[in-house]
Amino acid sequence: FILPSAALLLPTVLSRVHLIETEVGEKAVNPKVKAFVTASIPERLEIVKEMIGDVDKERITKEEVFQYISAVITLAHEKDKSIETLTVLSRVSEYLRDPSASLKLIFEYLALRLS
């Protein structure tokens, strides 16, 4: 399995697999992810609107948006370690684990709360 976090696996599965963790370096970061993290709130909301529209039109999958958000979380964590940002990132990570959560709402929340 390739997952952003081992926490997504059930304990039963986790006990039967070998974890190989990799770290994403600054060079490996998608330029679109960097643009999202450094963008203003209106620009971020426009990115969210475009990506969710692409999901609705089946140009990209929800999994690709999930991976994008995970990359945003990783980059934002590297750039800002304030308590407020860590709280937001932690909350978004929790919400992403819920299969019934709205991807659009999670993404918009991240766009609005990211400093």
N, C-alpha and C positions, 0 to 999 in steps of 0.2 A: 504494500500500500504506500502511496505517496500522499502524506497529509501535512497540513500546516502545524498540527499539534498532536502529540500522542494522547492527549486528554480526550480526543474524539473517539478513541477506541474503547470498547467494553473491556473491563478487567480480564475477562476470560480470553479474549483475543489477544490482549496485551501480554498475557502470561505465556502465549505460544508463538510470539514473533520476536525477531531480533531487530532492535531499533538502530537505525543509522541516522544520526542527526547531522545536518549540515548547516553551516552558517552562510547567510547571504552577505556578500561583501558589497561595498559601495559601487563597484564596477558592474555588478550583476543586477543592479536595480533598474527596473523598467523606467524609461524616461517619462512615461505617462504617470507612473506612481509618484515620481519626484515632482512633476507638475502639479499633481493633486495636493501634495503635502505643502507646497509653497504657494499655492493659489489663494486668492481671496475667497471669502464665503460665497459671493454670487458666482464666481468662476467654478468653485467646487460643486455648487448646486446644479450648474449647467452640465458639468461632467456626469453627475449622478443621473440627471434627466436623459442625457444621451445614452448612457450605458443601460439604463433600465428600458429605454425605448428599443435598444438593440436586442435586449432579451425578449421583449414582447414580440419583436419582428423575427425572432429566432436567428439573428445574425451571430449572437454569442450565447453561451449557455450560462445558467445560474452558477455553475461551478467555476467558470472563468471569472465571474464577478466576485465570487467568494475568494478566489485566489488573489484577485486584485486588492480586495479589502484587506486580506491577510498581509499582503506586501506593504500596503499603506500603514497598517498597524506596526509592522516591523520597522519601517523607516522612521515613522513618527516617534517610536520608542527610542531609536538611536539618536534622534535629533533633540528631543525634549524629554527630560526625565523628571519634570515637575509632578507634584502629587496630583494636581488637577488633570493633567494629560494622562498620567498612568491610570487614574480612576476611569476616565473616559475609555481608554483603550481596553482596560479590563472588562468594562461593561459591554463594549462592542464584541469582544471575544466571547463572552458568555452568551450574548444574544445569538451569535453566529452558530453556536452549538445546538440551538433549539431548532428542530426541523420545521416547526410550524410558524417560526418568526418571519415577518415580512422583510425581505431583502432590501426593498426600497426604503422602508422606514429606518432600518439599521444604517444603511448607507447615508441617508439624509442626516441622521443623528450625528454620524461621524463627521460629515461635512460641516455641520453647524458648530460642533463642540471642539473640533481640533484647533489648537492654537498655533 
